[in-house]
Amino acid sequence: MSRTNFEQLLEAGCHFGHLRRKWNPAMAPYIFMERNGIHIIDLNKTVEHIDLAADALKQIAKSGKRILFVATKKQAKEIVAEKAQAVNMPYVIERWPGGMLTNFPTIRKAVKKMANIDKLLADGTYDKLSKRENLQIRRKREKLEKNLGSIADLTRLPSALFVVDVMKEHIAVHEANRLGIPVFAIVDTNSNPDNIDFVIPANDDASKSIEVIVSACCDAIAEGLEERKIEKIDMEAAGEQTEGAEAPKEEKPRRTRKAKKAEAEPVAEAEPVAEAEPVAEAPAEETPAAEPAE
């Protein structure tokens, strides 16, 4: 069953591309026709590619890995933030911090700095400072929260990147390509799809278009997380059952085998030694007693 359909995408305006003079020839396979100087995207291919991307995202989420959403344009900010929060995934909706992926340890230091400020604010350490210094620290904290707050729980590199506008987020795409991180992206007719692993050809300017596609992908992620949770519960239950059932079975045969071996070995050794000594002595005593009698 498809996660979206032709009519749903048509209503959201996903088929509207850019002006013909702005098009990227690499997007030719995804363009259906041209009307009034504007390229029209083939929505049948869009439906197909949404399903492919959603299935891949579902598997990533099911394996317990993280997906980073990137959308800094006005039309996509709130939508991406809301959908990413719903599935507990990190996201970037403000300025993309350069080197966030390629220089990840430095970004982690900034996040730790933000956590340290929170700690010192909570225990009253900064209350001893002057009002001006206190205000400067709080402003710095707000700036860090604005840029990095949404990725505070991202302790390692993400396993995938979901980008709304490839041209606007070209730095993020470039960093992901360098590190071999797969990129999922909504790609319009003016963008280059060559560096994108999972291309979703659609209008990346209309908020309705963005919402339909991001919702379908986030629903798939939610399914993957739910399946992971169910599998984990089943594995724990199965583990408890096997431990309870196997424990007595394993202990009893091991003990009885050892006991049997221990009992069998001394009996076999003692019997020949006890019988050999008297048998050898008896004939030696009888023969000399018979000779003097004659």
N, C-alpha and C positions, 0 to 999 in steps of 0.2 A: 504493500500500500504506500502511495506517495505521500510525502509530508506536506506538500503544497499542490495546488492545481493551477491550470492555465487561467481560469476565471479569476481566482484569488490574486494572482500576480498582475493580471490585466487591470483589475480595479485599483491596485496599489500603484500603478504607473511604472512597474518594473521594466516595461518594454521601451521606454523613452531613452534613447542614447544622446550623444552630443551632435553638434553640427558636423556636416560632412567634412568641412575643411579642418576640423580638429581631430579627426579620427586617427587611430593607430592601425595600420594595415594588418598587424598581428591579430587583431580582433575580428578579421573578416569571417572566420568560420562560425562566429556567434551572431552575425548580423543577418537578419531576415530580409530587409529591404530598406529603401530610402524613401522618405515622404517629406515633401516641403523642405528639402535640404537637411533633414534630420534622420539619422540612422535609427532603425527600429530593430531591437534585439529579439532574437528567436526565443520566445518564452518556453517552447518545448524543450530546448536545450537547457534553459535555466532551471526548469523543474527537475530534469535529469541530474544536473550538477549539484543542486541543493541536496538531493537524496544521497549522492555519493559523498558529499562533504559531511552531511549529518551522520551517516553511518560511520565514517572514519572518526569523527569527533566523539561519537558514542563509545567506540572501542577505546579511545584514549582515556576518556573519563572512567570507563569500567576498569581499566588497569590501574587506576589510582593516580594518574598523572595530571598535571596542571595545564590549563590553556589560558594564555594571556590575550585579552581583548584590547584592541587599539583603535580608538576613534576620537580624534581631536577636533573634528569639524562640528559646527554648531548643530546641524540637523541630527547628528548621531549621538552626541554626548549623553543626553539624558536616557535615551533608549538603551544604549549599550551598558551604561552604569546600572540601570534597573535590572536588565536581563542577566548581566554577569553576577550581580549580587544575589539574585534568586538561586543561582546554581553554585554559589560560593567560589567563584573564579576571580582571579586578579584582573584588573583592567587599568588602562591609561586613557584618560579623557582630557587631560590638560596637555601641556607641552611634552613632547617625547624627550626624556632625558638622554642626550647623546651618550652612547656607550653603555646603555642600560643592560644590553645583553653581552656585548664584547668585553665590557669592563664591569661585570656584575659585582665583584667583591667591593668595589668603591661605592656602588649604590647601596649595598647591604650595610656599609659603614654609616651612610647617611641615615638609613632607617634605624640603626642602633642608636645613633645620636639623638634621634627624635624620641626613642623610647627612654633614653637616659634623661632627657629634659623632663619628660612626664614624671619620671621617678623623683627627680629633685624638686619638681613643683609640688608633688604630692606630700613629700616629707617636710616641706617648709624651708628648705635650704635657700631658695631664691628670695624668700621673704626678708632675709637679712640685707639683701642688696638694695641699692637706691631705686627709686621709682623708674628712672630712665633706663637703667640696666635691666630691670625686670620687664619693662615694656619691650625692649629690644629682643630679649630672649623669647618672649611670648610671640612677637611678630615672626621671629625666625621659625618658631615651632609651627605657626599657622602656614607659613610658606612651605615647609617640609610636608605638612599634612596635606596640603593642596596638591602637591606634585607626586608625593610618594605614599600617601596614606592608603591608597587603594591596592598597593602592592606590598604592604607591610608584612603580610603573612607568606609572601613568596620567598622561601628560604633557599631555593635552588632554581636553576634555569628552567623556564617552562618547556613543556614537550611539544607545544604547538602555538602558533600565533594566528589570531583571527583579526583581519584588518578590513576596515570599511572602505577607505579610499586609498588605493595603491599609490597614486601620485603624491598625495599629501603626506602619506606615511612611508615615503620611499626609504628614509633612513632606517626605520624599524625593519622593513623588508630586507634591506641590504645586510643588516646585522644578523638577521635570522638566516639568510642565505650563507653567510660566512661560517656560521656555526652548525649548519646542516639541520636547522630546526624547520619542520614543515610549515608552510604558510597557507592559510585558508583566507580567501579574500573575495569581496564583492568588487568585480572589475567592470568598469564602464567602457564605452567605445573609444575613449580618448587615452586609455591606459595600456600598458604593456603586460600581457599575461605570461610572458616567457619565464619569469622568475617566481611564478606562483605555482605551488604544488596542487592546490585544489581551487580552480577558477569557478566563481559563481558569476556568470555574465548577467548584469542587471544595472539598473539606474542607481548610482550611489549618491545622488543629490537629494532625492525625495525622501522625507522622513517616513512616509508610509511604506515605501519600498524597502527601506533599511529595516523597519520594524518587522515586516513579514518574514524576511530572510533570517534575521538574527533570532527571532522567536522560534522558527523551525529548528535552527541549529541548537539553541539552548534547551529546547524540549528534548532533543536527542541526547544532549549531555545529561540532563536530569534522568532520563531513562537509564543511561549507563551507570550513573551513581546509584540508582535504586537497585539495579541488578547486582552491582558490586556488594551492596549492603546485604541483600538476600543471600548471595553466595557465601559471604563471610559468616552469616548466622548459621547456614546449613553446614558449613565446614566445621564450625565450633561444635555444633550438636553431634555431628558424625564422629568427631574426635573424642568427645566425651563417651559416646556409646561404645566405640571400639576399645577405649582404655578400660572401661568397666567390664566388658565382655572378655577381653583377652587376658587380663591380669591373673585370674584364678587358673585359667587353662595353661598358661605358660609356667606358673610356679609349681603346680603339682607334678607334671611329668618330669621336670628337671630334678626335683627332690627325690622322686622314687627311683629314677635312673641312677643317680649318685649313690643312693642307699643300697641298691641292688649290686652295684659294682663293688662297693665297700664290703658287703657281706660275702660276696662270691670269692674275692681275692684271698682273704686269710684262710678260708676253709680249704681251698685247693692246695695251699702251701703246707698246712699243718698235717694233713692226712698222710702224705708219702713219708715225711720225716718220722712220724710216730710209729709207723708200721715197719720201716726199714731197720730200725735199731734192734728190736727184739728178735726178728727173723734171722738176722746175721749172727747173733750171740748164741741161740739155742743149739744149732748143730755143732758148734765148736765145743760145747761142754759135754754133749752126749758121746761123741766118738772116743775120747780118752777113757771114759768110765767103762766102756764095753771091752777094751783090750785086756786089762788085768783080770777080768772075770774068767777068761779062757785059760 
